[in-house]
Amino acid sequence: MKMMACINDLVLVHLDHKPAFYARINDVNPDVKRGWHKVELLVLSLPSQTLVWILEESHLQGEEFTMGGRPVKLTLIPPKAPPQSGSPLPESRAKVIPLVRKT
């Protein structure tokens, strides 16, 4: 079973079978049409944009669909796994440089 993208998930949107932009799913609400959802996407661009697409649940699971004849696909970007409890933290070789203002 494929993972379904949900609120606060990061997705990569493909247009015409090519990666187009990243977006965060801000909200998912049922549409008046049974089995469909109003999905609010925050497009991570400059300036950012908010889009509302009406999608089926299968589209949130990565199934390809079309908009205006163009193939579209949402790919879930999995979150970074939290560190294992009890695992040592990686050693840092970073050097702290004090910033002192000369007067």
N, C-alpha and C positions, 0 to 999 in steps of 0.2 A: 504494500500500500504506500502510495506517495504521501509525503508530508504536505499538509495544506498550509499555505501562507496565511498569517493572521495579523491582528493589530500589532504594530511596532516592529514587524518583520521588515527586513531589507530584501528587496527583489531587484533583479536585473531584468529590464524589459528589452526584449528582442523585437525589432521591426524588420520585416523582410528577411528573416533568418540571420540578422546581424545584431550584435549588442548595440543598443541605442542609448539607454540611460539607466541610472539607478534611481530607485524610489523607495520611500518608506510607506508602509500601509498605515494610514492614520486612523481609519475607521472602516468597519464593515457592518452594514445594516441590511435587513431584508428589503427586497424590492416588492412592489405590488404584484409582480409576476412571480408565481410560485417557483421556488428553486433557484431564483436569481438574487443577486446581492448588489447593493450600491457600495462600491469600494472607493474610498477616498485615498488618493496617492499624493504624497509630497514628493515632487520631482526634485532630486538633489542636483540642482544646477544653479548657475548665477545669472539672473536672479532665480530663486526657487519658485516653483509653480505648484498649485494644487489642482489635481484633476479628479473628477468623479466618473468612474466607469461602471457600467452595469454588467456584471459578469456572473457566470454560473460557477458553482463550487468546483467543478472540474478544471476551470481556468485557473483557480487559485492553487490547484494541485499541479500546475505546469502543463496542462493540455493546451495545445496550440488552438487559436481561434483567429477569426479575421475581423478587421474593422475597415470598412470602406474598401474591401477587397484585398487589403494588405494583411499578410500573416503576422500575428502577434503572439508572443509567449512570455509568461512570467516565470523566472527561475529564482527560487528561494536561495538566498545567500545565508548559509548556516552561521549562527553566532559562534564566536570563539569559545572553545570549551574552557570552563573554569579550571584552575590548577587543582591537581589531586591533593587531597588533604594528606599531610605528612610528607609530601614531596619537597625536597629542598628547593629554595629559590635559586634561580640562576645567578652566578657570580657576576657582579657588575664591574667592568673595567673602566667605568666612567670616572673622570676626575672632576671634583668640585672646584670651580674657579671663583674665588670671591670677587665680587664687583664692588670696588671702592672708588668713590668719586674723589678725584684730586682737586683740591681747592687752592 
